[in-house]
């Protein structure tokens, strides 16, 4: 009986270098890829720290017009660290992107060790391979966003918690608590890690209660309970304090925005079916999805073998409850380590049923190569530009406007223009600075631009993907011809200078 093994022996150091190298592709690419808008918001916060003083508790965005633009966000340690790096290296995209790569690299050995503790070395090797090359994790793992750092810290904390529940070592306890605390601070959606943590606490307690082990809860039960309470306090209270503060910031300052607000909303069946199809294909690949589903039922039984089942239940419930928020694929990122572990279990199971070494090697190569090919096929389109026109328009605005210019941007709600223009302004249309969609008619567009002119707007910009406004809203186009001056017209953008309001 043989395990279905990876088609080559693992040198972990070389493997980490290879997996990191994959994420270094286009490391200095401008924020114009398919997740440009989210990255530009984080990048704007970093640059505002750098340029406006390192006020850690007051992250600023660029699309609040002439207001300060303080918003409620997750704990802004990542943009703050990037801003510090800007002091020494200047403002570069690779600085922001490299943070996710570093956290991913650090998480690799801990993910391997976590799976090995539960399912064994062969499962862990396959799981690490799937975890590393899942399309969603590749792309998120080189994006200037908090999701991969938060997930990486959750994995590290989960591993140390597992070790602590076994050894009751205070160093392990401290490392686990700090990692989970930082994970929740960086991205509160990582709260689902509480499910496997609770499982470990309950499973260990039940085991000790029946086995009479040397840490038995009957004799020394009060101490573990107090330690668990302390762990919960360290993990949760700092996050509660920060997010209370972030909520206060959102209440006090225009545009009164809290990142992620409104995501908790149950949607229709068709909405969730779209998420399922997207996750099963472009996020994980069909190969990983099918093998993981098989692994659900064939995963070996061990002391903590239900850990990934609990984690899976938690992410499924999260997707359902935070239905609207899960329109963003990175919200499903925790599915990557979960499915990777189950897929590794399935590979080991099938390998144990095959006696021929040649057959095992052949199947291993076919599986690994097909998964890698599909992964690259699905991730490659995400690198393609979805915001190049916005960046080009922003760079043009930076050249032809003064630093105090206030820009109105028909940008479909993507802040890329503001980031590369290095100017403040508003989305168009806007409602309390939030993008409010396209106009219902010319009168609405005219009213919105005139309202923003009255608030100090100096320029209006359109990109090629909003040129259609001039045909669809002819009265609005005529209004601009009469009340604004076209100062730049290229195939990519049109920039108008807005005159003062007529008295």
Beta strands, then each sheet from edge to edge (+ up, - down):
strand 1: 406-410
strand 2: 424-427
strand 3: 430-431
strand 4: 434-435
strand 5: 459-463
strand 6: 484-489
strand 7: 493-498
sheet 1: 2+ 1+ 5+ 7- 6+
sheet 2: 3+ 4-
end
